[in-house]
């Protein structure tokens, strides 16, 4: 899926057109064009300083665009009134709640900002249960851990039940176990029909998203599904074959000529391991094993290899920047 391309099953909730923001002579983001469907998790991935937070602030109306436009709910962001803003929740990178108040007082204050009068106690207790802060209500926020503060920030962003959640680096600086719990929360929110726009430096988190925008130096390189990212980076699926004995050069040449091998991509790796590029691993794997049997090649293992998204990201950036 390319930038701005539509074909979603759900209506488009966010749309940008040539969205650009300059600060003096510096261009923070340049000509962003993308659409995000309702009910999806959209991951915005890239290194620190690449323009992710600036983009989010443009979408929230915190920044005025230098050029271009952002539309949410099919309305220009800059024209939003109170009713539109109440449909949106925002969790910033930095902790902005009150350290001298308790967990409960902070959450209660956030609810009061949205005029949440009915069954407030039940709502707040349910949120604290969701983010695993029940039992900590009376603790001063300055005395709780950084991870607990991040969870409280998430609860505060969700207190009014927004349709659309903007989460800026929500898993930054927290341990892997808590990071996974956050993504469990996010996926539960999606099941409850919320739409999430999540920025992250952790490329591996792309696997949890429906669509991923790859951002580098203020430019949006692409918008793809996680599977689409791997396909664009690698050109297909990868199979790792480990024979009992190393293949001869003649055998490797014969393997390259097989119809299930894509683009003559057969690579010798360490310890006799063979990497093979194919169109579809599930259909190519049995054909590979049949070929090995015909060639009397004993196989220790043969399986699809799914590279980590960190490797995929590096390859995509290298290829896109080389062709820029």
C-alpha positions as a Python dict, from the first residue, in 0.01 Angstrom:
ca = {
    (1, 'X'): (0, 0, 0),
    (2, 'X'): (151, 330, -103),
    (3, 'X'): (114, 668, 64),
    (4, 'X'): (-241, 795, 41),
    (5, 'X'): (-369, 491, -148),
    (6, 'X'): (-718, 389, -50),
    (7, 'X'): (-889, 54, -68),
    (8, 'X'): (-975, 7, 295),
    (9, 'X'): (-1278, -185, 414),
    (10, 'X'): (-1352, 90, 670),
    (11, 'X'): (-1417, 462, 610),
    (12, 'X'): (-1113, 691, 612),
    (13, 'X'): (-1080, 874, 945),
    (14, 'X'): (-757, 1072, 889),
    (15, 'X'): (-637, 1218, 561),
    (16, 'X'): (-338, 1442, 488),
    (17, 'X'): (-247, 1624, 169),
    (18, 'X'): (105, 1762, 117),
    (19, 'X'): (127, 1828, 491),
    (20, 'X'): (442, 2032, 558),
    (21, 'X'): (584, 2209, 863),
    (22, 'X'): (886, 2438, 866),
    (23, 'X'): (1046, 2606, 1164),
    (24, 'X'): (1245, 2891, 1015),
    (25, 'X'): (1487, 2739, 768),
    (26, 'X'): (1436, 2385, 898),
    (27, 'X'): (1174, 2160, 740),
    (28, 'X'): (1048, 1923, 1009),
    (29, 'X'): (805, 1729, 788),
    (30, 'X'): (767, 1750, 412),
    (31, 'X'): (472, 1671, 183),
    (32, 'X'): (303, 1403, 393),
    (33, 'X'): (25, 1220, 212),
    (34, 'X'): (-150, 932, 384),
    (35, 'X'): (-490, 804, 490),
    (36, 'X'): (-587, 606, 798),
    (37, 'X'): (-906, 396, 813),
    (38, 'X'): (-1142, 394, 1107),
    (39, 'X'): (-1091, 113, 1358),
    (40, 'X'): (-725, 50, 1276),
    (41, 'X'): (-395, 74, 1461),
    (42, 'X'): (-161, 295, 1261),
    (43, 'X'): (203, 277, 1365),
    (44, 'X'): (429, 572, 1282),
    (45, 'X'): (784, 438, 1299),
    (46, 'X'): (1120, 607, 1271),
    (47, 'X'): (1426, 723, 1464),
    (48, 'X'): (1421, 1006, 1716),
    (49, 'X'): (1399, 1348, 1550),
    (50, 'X'): (1255, 1222, 1220),
    (51, 'X'): (930, 1422, 1249),
    (52, 'X'): (687, 1180, 1413),
    (53, 'X'): (589, 1408, 1703),
    (54, 'X'): (565, 1711, 1474),
    (55, 'X'): (325, 1518, 1251),
    (56, 'X'): (112, 1420, 1549),
    (57, 'X'): (97, 1782, 1668),
    (58, 'X'): (-13, 1890, 1321),
    (59, 'X'): (-290, 1631, 1329),
    (60, 'X'): (-396, 1752, 1674),
    (61, 'X'): (-403, 2115, 1564),
    (62, 'X'): (-128, 2212, 1808),
    (63, 'X'): (82, 2329, 1512),
    (64, 'X'): (-41, 2518, 1208),
    (65, 'X'): (87, 2359, 886),
    (66, 'X'): (320, 2567, 671),
    (67, 'X'): (165, 2403, 366),
    (68, 'X'): (-94, 2137, 298),
    (69, 'X'): (-383, 2015, 507),
    (70, 'X'): (-486, 1753, 762),
    (71, 'X'): (-847, 1634, 784),
    (72, 'X'): (-999, 1422, 1060),
    (73, 'X'): (-1366, 1316, 1067),
    (74, 'X'): (-1370, 1461, 712),
    (75, 'X'): (-1312, 1810, 852),
    (76, 'X'): (-1002, 2034, 850),
    (77, 'X'): (-826, 2002, 1184),
    (78, 'X'): (-783, 2379, 1215),
    (79, 'X'): (-1163, 2425, 1220),
    (80, 'X'): (-1222, 2186, 1512),
    (81, 'X'): (-1445, 2299, 1794),
    (82, 'X'): (-1507, 2147, 2135),
    (83, 'X'): (-1731, 1867, 2007),
    (84, 'X'): (-1467, 1739, 1762),
    (85, 'X'): (-1185, 1763, 2016),
    (86, 'X'): (-1385, 1561, 2268),
    (87, 'X'): (-1378, 1272, 2021),
    (88, 'X'): (-996, 1263, 2044),
    (89, 'X'): (-759, 1148, 2320),
    (90, 'X'): (-390, 1239, 2341),
    (91, 'X'): (-108, 1082, 2537),
    (92, 'X'): (206, 1299, 2499),
    (93, 'X'): (564, 1172, 2529),
    (94, 'X'): (633, 1363, 2848),
    (95, 'X'): (440, 1314, 3171),
    (96, 'X'): (213, 1617, 3214),
    (97, 'X'): (-3, 1520, 3511),
    (98, 'X'): (41, 1651, 3866),
    (99, 'X'): (308, 1481, 4083),
    (100, 'X'): (168, 1626, 4408),
    (101, 'X'): (-175, 1473, 4350),
    (102, 'X'): (-267, 1109, 4397),
    (103, 'X'): (-334, 866, 4114),
    (104, 'X'): (-708, 896, 4174),
    (105, 'X'): (-700, 1276, 4197),
    (106, 'X'): (-515, 1304, 3868),
    (107, 'X'): (-757, 1077, 3687),
    (108, 'X'): (-1056, 1250, 3846),
    (109, 'X'): (-917, 1586, 3735),
    (110, 'X'): (-876, 1461, 3378),
    (111, 'X'): (-1240, 1345, 3381),
    (112, 'X'): (-1357, 1684, 3506),
    (113, 'X'): (-1186, 1857, 3213),
    (114, 'X'): (-1424, 1676, 2981),
    (115, 'X'): (-1729, 1739, 3199),
    (116, 'X'): (-1773, 1369, 3274),
    (117, 'X'): (-2048, 1380, 3541),
    (118, 'X'): (-2234, 1050, 3507),
    (119, 'X'): (-2111, 730, 3671),
    (120, 'X'): (-1764, 879, 3692),
    (121, 'X'): (-1644, 655, 3976),
    (122, 'X'): (-1731, 340, 3783),
    (123, 'X'): (-1554, 473, 3475),
    (124, 'X'): (-1236, 563, 3663),
    (125, 'X'): (-1225, 231, 3846),
    (126, 'X'): (-1264, 45, 3516),
    (127, 'X'): (-976, 245, 3365),
    (128, 'X'): (-750, 180, 3664),
    (129, 'X'): (-833, -188, 3630),
    (130, 'X'): (-744, -179, 3261),
    (131, 'X'): (-402, -21, 3320),
    (132, 'X'): (-339, -231, 3633),
    (133, 'X'): (-335, 57, 3881),
    (134, 'X'): (-616, -65, 4109),
    (135, 'X'): (-489, -55, 4465),
    (136, 'X'): (-262, 242, 4393),
    (137, 'X'): (-531, 510, 4392),
    (138, 'X'): (-408, 689, 4705),
    (139, 'X'): (-40, 703, 4609),
    (140, 'X'): (112, 1037, 4521),
    (141, 'X'): (215, 1033, 4156),
    (142, 'X'): (567, 1153, 4244),
    (143, 'X'): (612, 831, 4443),
    (144, 'X'): (513, 583, 4173),
    (145, 'X'): (743, 434, 3908),
    (146, 'X'): (792, 572, 3559),
    (147, 'X'): (606, 275, 3413),
    (148, 'X'): (308, 340, 3641),
    (149, 'X'): (311, 705, 3538),
    (150, 'X'): (296, 600, 3172),
    (151, 'X'): (-3, 378, 3251),
    (152, 'X'): (-173, 664, 3434),
    (153, 'X'): (-113, 890, 3133),
    (154, 'X'): (-280, 631, 2911),
    (155, 'X'): (-581, 612, 3144),
    (156, 'X'): (-609, 993, 3147),
    (157, 'X'): (-604, 1002, 2766),
    (158, 'X'): (-886, 745, 2756),
    (159, 'X'): (-1101, 884, 3038),
    (160, 'X'): (-1367, 1040, 2811),
    (161, 'X'): (-1392, 739, 2579),
    (162, 'X'): (-1247, 900, 2264),
    (163, 'X'): (-1302, 748, 1922),
    (164, 'X'): (-949, 838, 1813),
    (165, 'X'): (-638, 807, 2031),
    (166, 'X'): (-303, 971, 1957),
    (167, 'X'): (-26, 801, 2155),
    (168, 'X'): (317, 963, 2124),
    (169, 'X'): (597, 718, 2211),
    (170, 'X'): (373, 545, 2469),
    (171, 'X'): (621, 262, 2525),
    (172, 'X'): (935, 477, 2538),
    (173, 'X'): (1168, 398, 2827),
    (174, 'X'): (967, 112, 2974),
    (175, 'X'): (1066, -251, 3011),
    (176, 'X'): (974, -513, 2747),
    (177, 'X'): (713, -683, 2966),
    (178, 'X'): (523, -359, 3027),
    (179, 'X'): (566, -266, 2661),
    (180, 'X'): (387, -584, 2560),
    (181, 'X'): (111, -513, 2812),
    (182, 'X'): (61, -171, 2656),
    (183, 'X'): (13, -330, 2316),
    (184, 'X'): (-236, -570, 2470),
    (185, 'X'): (-426, -261, 2593),
    (186, 'X'): (-408, -103, 2248),
    (187, 'X'): (-539, -413, 2075),
    (188, 'X'): (-825, -434, 2327),
    (189, 'X'): (-908, -70, 2250),
    (190, 'X'): (-915, -154, 1881),
    (191, 'X'): (-1156, -441, 1949),
    (192, 'X'): (-1372, -185, 2132),
    (193, 'X'): (-1385, 14, 1802),
    (194, 'X'): (-1127, 281, 1880),
    (195, 'X'): (-877, 404, 1620),
    (196, 'X'): (-516, 446, 1734),
    (197, 'X'): (-231, 653, 1591),
    (198, 'X'): (87, 538, 1768),
    (199, 'X'): (440, 674, 1723),
    (200, 'X'): (734, 459, 1825),
    (201, 'X'): (1109, 419, 1790),
    (202, 'X'): (1076, 44, 1848),
    (203, 'X'): (1059, -93, 1495),
    (204, 'X'): (954, -437, 1620),
    (205, 'X'): (622, -288, 1730),
    (206, 'X'): (521, -271, 1364),
    (207, 'X'): (404, -629, 1403),
    (208, 'X'): (115, -512, 1627),
    (209, 'X'): (-15, -256, 1376),
    (210, 'X'): (-259, -284, 1088),
    (211, 'X'): (-71, -22, 886),
    (212, 'X'): (275, 124, 929),
    (213, 'X'): (415, 457, 815),
    (214, 'X'): (794, 463, 784),
    (215, 'X'): (938, 807, 856),
    (216, 'X'): (1296, 922, 795),
    (217, 'X'): (1431, 1280, 812),
    (218, 'X'): (1089, 1441, 778),
    (219, 'X'): (983, 1229, 480),
    (220, 'X'): (724, 955, 479),
    (221, 'X'): (889, 676, 282),
    (222, 'X'): (585, 451, 262),
    (223, 'X'): (265, 329, 426),
    (224, 'X'): (226, -47, 426),
    (225, 'X'): (87, -343, 617),
    (226, 'X'): (352, -523, 827),
    (227, 'X'): (353, -804, 569),
    (228, 'X'): (384, -548, 290),
    (229, 'X'): (689, -394, 458),
    (230, 'X'): (867, -728, 462),
    (231, 'X'): (773, -797, 102),
    (232, 'X'): (901, -457, -14),
    (233, 'X'): (1226, -501, 178),
    (234, 'X'): (1296, -861, 84),
    (235, 'X'): (1107, -914, -242),
    (236, 'X'): (927, -1224, -116),
    (237, 'X'): (946, -1493, 154),
    (238, 'X'): (1267, -1647, 282),
    (239, 'X'): (1334, -2015, 349),
    (240, 'X'): (1634, -2137, 547),
    (241, 'X'): (1758, -2481, 444),
    (242, 'X'): (2009, -2665, 660),
    (243, 'X'): (2133, -2983, 490),
    (244, 'X'): (2322, -3253, 678),
    (245, 'X'): (2621, -3193, 451),
    (246, 'X'): (2713, -2868, 278),
    (247, 'X'): (2580, -2841, -75),
    (248, 'X'): (2831, -2852, -359),
    (249, 'X'): (2857, -2561, -601),
    (250, 'X'): (2686, -2777, -862),
    (251, 'X'): (2395, -2849, -628),
    (252, 'X'): (2358, -2479, -548),
    (253, 'X'): (2348, -2399, -920),
    (254, 'X'): (2078, -2663, -969),
    (255, 'X'): (1879, -2517, -678),
    (256, 'X'): (1901, -2166, -827),
    (257, 'X'): (1743, -2301, -1148),
    (258, 'X'): (1434, -2439, -970),
    (259, 'X'): (1107, -2262, -1061),
    (260, 'X'): (1009, -2196, -699),
    (261, 'X'): (1327, -1987, -644),
    (262, 'X'): (1266, -1617, -701),
    (263, 'X'): (1519, -1399, -880),
    (264, 'X'): (1799, -1659, -859),
    (265, 'X'): (1830, -1562, -492),
    (266, 'X'): (2011, -1849, -322),
    (267, 'X'): (2273, -1746, -66),
    (268, 'X'): (2523, -1948, 132),
    (269, 'X'): (2531, -1845, 497),
    (270, 'X'): (2748, -1969, 784),
    (271, 'X'): (2764, -2334, 889),
    (272, 'X'): (2624, -2467, 562),
    (273, 'X'): (2294, -2281, 596),
    (274, 'X'): (2128, -2190, 264),
    (275, 'X'): (1894, -1889, 231),
    (276, 'X'): (1639, -1906, -50),
    (277, 'X'): (1406, -1632, -171),
    (278, 'X'): (1065, -1759, -285),
    (279, 'X'): (730, -1607, -375),
    (280, 'X'): (536, -1792, -108),
    (281, 'X'): (703, -2002, 161),
    (282, 'X'): (401, -2224, 230),
    (283, 'X'): (388, -2350, -129),
    (284, 'X'): (763, -2343, -199),
    (285, 'X'): (868, -2538, 110),
    (286, 'X'): (716, -2875, 8),
    (287, 'X'): (857, -2834, -344),
    (288, 'X'): (1201, -2765, -196),
    (289, 'X'): (1183, -3078, 20),
    (290, 'X'): (1076, -3285, -281),
    (291, 'X'): (1372, -3151, -478),
    (292, 'X'): (1610, -3236, -193),
    (293, 'X'): (1473, -3590, -179),
    (294, 'X'): (1519, -3632, -556),
    (295, 'X'): (1877, -3507, -525),
    (296, 'X'): (1937, -3739, -225),
    (297, 'X'): (2018, -3438, -7),
    (298, 'X'): (1960, -3511, 360),
    (299, 'X'): (1789, -3224, 538),
    (300, 'X'): (1836, -3133, 905),
    (301, 'X'): (1583, -2851, 891),
    (302, 'X'): (1392, -2638, 642),
    (303, 'X'): (1164, -2358, 751),
    (304, 'X'): (1041, -2010, 670),
    (305, 'X'): (1261, -1738, 816),
    (306, 'X'): (1085, -1419, 927),
    (307, 'X'): (1346, -1146, 978),
    (308, 'X'): (1293, -899, 1264),
    (309, 'X'): (1141, -565, 1170),
    (310, 'X'): (1462, -390, 1274),
    (311, 'X'): (1638, -558, 980),
    (312, 'X'): (1344, -484, 751),
    (313, 'X'): (1347, -116, 851),
    (314, 'X'): (1721, -80, 788),
    (315, 'X'): (1691, -241, 444),
    (316, 'X'): (1392, -26, 347),
    (317, 'X'): (1568, 295, 452),
    (318, 'X'): (1886, 197, 268),
    (319, 'X'): (1696, 118, -51),
    (320, 'X'): (1469, 422, -42),
    (321, 'X'): (1741, 672, 44),
    (322, 'X'): (1974, 524, -220),
    (323, 'X'): (1704, 578, -481),
    (324, 'X'): (1607, 926, -360),
}
